[in-house]
Amino acid sequence: MQQTKVKPIDCLHFINGQFVPSLDGKTFDNINPATEEKLGTVAEGGAAEIELAVQAARKALNGPWKKMTANERIAILRKVGDLILERKEELSVLESLDTGKPTWLSGSIDIPRAAYNFHFFSDYIRTITNEATQMDDVAINYAIRRPVGVIGLINPWNLPLLLMTWKLAPALAAGNTVVMKPAELTPMTATVMAEICRDAGVPDGVVNLVHGFGPNSAGAALTEHPDVNAISFTGETTTGKIIMAAAAKSLKRLSYELGGKNPNVIFADSNLDEVIETTLKSSFINQGEVCLCGSRIYVERSAYEAFLDKFVAKTKELVVGDPFDAKTKVGALISEEHYERVTGYIKLAVEEGGTILHGGKRPAGLEKGYYLEPTIITGLTRDCRVVKEEIFGPVVTVIPFDTEEEVLEQINDTHYGLSASVWTNDLRRAHRVAGQIEAGIVWVNTWFLRDLRTPFGGMKQSGIGREGGVHSFEFYSELTNICIKL
Ligand SMILES: O=C(O)C(=O)/C=C/C=C/O
């Protein structure tokens, strides 16, 4: 493991502008997935800490934050983005220590995008206008926006800072206060983020952070708390169902970005070299631990063998190992539990009649750390669990198809509906196929190309609602229509 000058940190809660331990002093260990060694300790929060955080957030709704003009809020949001960039090296190292992802990835995607999330929404808020409706000469209607109130943000462990700031920036831009519960596996950048908000001038109580677990812990307490008005959650569909049940008691507004089993459809007329270059990313980047990864690859039969030959050859070149080595393309999976889950699916693939064309094993020489070779599986059919269930690891299945109708029927036969990629140089087919895929996001001849003004989110059991641009403000603000009789 290559050493850096940035050292891991112990993580406290951040409540009402102060870093504090749990009231009962409870902590849990933070483990480095690349070495299985202890990084530090994390305060373990529960209902008591959530209560303090929600009280602070409610009080802050009517404090200096409410009195600030949009321009004052915008200046603070810009400063948050600036401070993230100032601490980019530190944040990149901490993110890679927590997640096992290569530092070139956290340094080029996760952290810059976290800053951009703040810079984007600080600009975007200036563009928000409200509607007015004239009712002949009888009345004039106009809508005003106000904050929803206290928002619970429950963030995942795969892109911890990117996804926390994707929610935090618009929530603050719209004037809300928040209580954040980061994933217990990735506490460090969340903790630095609280410090950055304080240093940028966010008033006490506006941003609160409570570490802990989900069930019977901080997560559950946050989703059940009657004084939390809304929850924005990114994570597994099963957890989403649990949160929805807990939030029902106080009828909370929900924004969900859940799981996916995203198709990557490759027609024979596409440019294979271009397809392979991007497909390596959409299959294995971040160890395949991205909700948008194209884990179901469908290739038109006439290009199937040529695709497999090139895809396997290029996959073999991917270096698996030390997240701090610049040559590493695939780091360590997030935890031992997740490693067992992913390797369990590889064993299942063989039982279901699949062929492990490449990978499937722990790389030679890496005895410590949750390392797994990028894995390509063929020979499975649509009714196999490995083809239907989200694995969330560096594992893809490749299936040939003959007609557009056949592949569309197959890719839509799932309860997920998050994203998809389509590769073809036939303009009409690109539009025709993209318009028939049941997903919230369809990329044509690319993947993970993001314009933050666009609607982002999934349909079916991949999510509820959209975030991005005006869609974020639809969720993070309440509209009142005022009707004035003339
Ligand atoms: O790019 C985004 O805004 C985003 O939300 C990415 C989500 C990835 C989830 O694993």
The ligand as a Gaussian input file, in Angstrom:
#p B3LYP/6-31G(d) Opt

LIG

0 1
 O      -24.364000      11.393000     -11.536000
 C      -25.199000      11.565000     -10.654000
 O      -25.772000      12.665000     -10.441000
 C      -25.591000      10.448000      -9.789000
 O      -26.511000      10.627000      -9.022000
 C      -24.875000       9.206000      -9.869000
 C      -25.364000       8.122000      -9.191000
 C      -24.630000       6.914000      -9.121000
 C      -25.087000       5.923000      -8.327000
 O      -24.438000       4.807000      -8.072000

